Amino acid sequence: MTRPRRHDPDRRERIVDAALAVVGRAGIAGLSHRTVAAEADVPLGSTTYHFASLDELLVAALRRVSGTFGARLRRGPEIDAPDLAAGLAALMGEWLDAEPAVVELEYELYLAALRRPALRPVAAEWTHEVVAALAPRTGPVTARALVALMDGISLQVLLTDAPYDEGYAREMLARILNEDPKGQAGASSEPPTGPTDT
C-alpha cells in the first residue's frame, strides 16, 4: 500500500533552516545532503529535489542570514544621527552582542565565498546593501570604506574573542568620516564632497 504523500508546503524553508543548524553546529565541512535531511527530518531525496547541489543550498542559507545589519541600519536612527560614527559604533556593538552565534554563522557563510564562487554574488549583496544605506549620507566611496572597516573590526572580534571596543570603533569610523573622534566642536557631519565621492 502506498503511503499518502505528506502535505508539506514549508519543506524547502525547513531544509534551509536545517542547513543553517548544521553549519552552526559543525561548520560548512559538516554540511551534506544527508546531514541536512536528518536535521530537517525529511527524506534524503527532498533535499536534492529542492537543491541540486550543496552550493545551491548554501546560497539559500546565506540569503537567509545575510543583510541583517543593512536592514537594521535602514530602519534605525543611526543613519540620521548627527554623530554618525557614534551611531554606527553603537549599532555594531548591538549587532555583535545580540546574537553572536548568528553573526558567526553569517560570516562563516560570507567567507565561504572565497572557495565557492557561487556564493560570491550573494556575499556581495551584503556589502552593497550597507553601502546603499550609507551612501546618501556619506557618498559611495566613503560608504565602502566604512563597510570595510566595520567588516574588519567585526572579524577581529569574532576570530580573536576580544571584546568589542565601541570607543575604538567610533574613533576609527570618525577618522574615515573626517569627524572629530571626540565629538568636539568642528566635527563635520556633512557628506564628504571631494571628487572621490562622486
Secondary structure, DSSP 8 states (H G I E B T S, - for coil): --------TTHHHHHHHHHHHHHHHH-GGG--HHHHHHHHTS-HHHHHHH-SSHHHHHHHHHHHHTTHHHHHHHHSSGGG-SSHHHHHHHHHHHHHHH-HHHHHHHHHHHHGGGT-GGGHHHHHHHHHHHHHHHHHHH-HHHHHHHHHHHHHHHHHHHHH-----HHHHHHHHHHHHT--TT--TT---S---SGGG-
